[in-house]
């Protein structure tokens, strides 16, 4: 057996015994690299005579071809083995039960907003929205709060820098500007609720600089205080999911309603916990009243022809009362542990038929 045949048999045996791709690559460099055995044989052809090259050249080329083919075949086999091993390690048993625990949660504010919207939709209300940035007219003046009115001091307003015209916009202190814009752009009858963010410079356990508010508005030619009372009683019973709950309307003052009232609901304390629906004490939850005639005039509505009622409440506070939260600031801490505890599953869509808080 010649020298080339010996080298071929030895190299092919080593190639066939390569355990992995890295070992095969090392053998390729050993045989066919710049300093490999086959490459060294090819370099010797230049020193041979014509007759010797004619005899030796085909043998060396055949050696190179045999080694190259052996490397390619072994590489293909190793790749198949690696794929089979990976499929075995990463296989998934589809017969195993699924993991039904979802990681995401709906924030209580979003859930309670949907609950309230569901209730008032059933009462014939539509949802209206507006900008968080307002002007003085829509936020104050049109609501019967002129520049010298003391009620402005109660709002702790965030004012923005003056614009080119010298006017100072502000972050709305309530969602009432949406009521004004609706009355100025639509003809009665009007029946809307306005959920949204509002802003006041205040921060403690029950107040935050940004909070969520809901207001309602009804404008037509026949609405009276009895309709307001019945509407809010239906809302309270549906929201707290308590059929028997005591309610009372106390006289109050708001510059944009006359007469004005605050709605209290019965409550009690058991083991230091507040319970809605008791009869030991009263808890104020919202303000309401008949729309002031000056507000109607500001919206170009004839107060001799139209009348209506309005009400407003804090969505954050309603969420705290219904679901037992004690600190409003935790709503905005982005604490996933808190959200996993108080949050709702994505498919817990509130419906009156299926129950608001399943």
Buried (B, 14 or more C-beta within 10 A) or exposed (E): EEEBEEBBEEBBEBBEEBEEBEBBBEBBEBBBBEEBBBBEBBEEEEEEEEEEBEEBBEBBBEBBEBBBEBBEEBBEEBEEEEEEEEEEEEEEEEEEEEEEEEEEBBBBBBBBBBBBBBBBEBBEBEBBEBBBEBBBEBBBBBBBBEEEBEBBEEBEBBEEEEEEEEEEBBBBBBBBBBBBBBBEEEEBBBBBBBBBBBBBEEEEEBBBBBBBBBBBBBBBEEBEBEBBBEBBBBBBBBBBBBEEBEBEBEEBEBBBBBBBBBBBBBBBEEEEEBEBBBEEEBBBBBBBBBBBBBBBEBBEBEEEEBBBBBBBBBBBBBBBBBEEBEEBEBBBEEEEEBBEEBBBEEEBBBEEEEEBBE
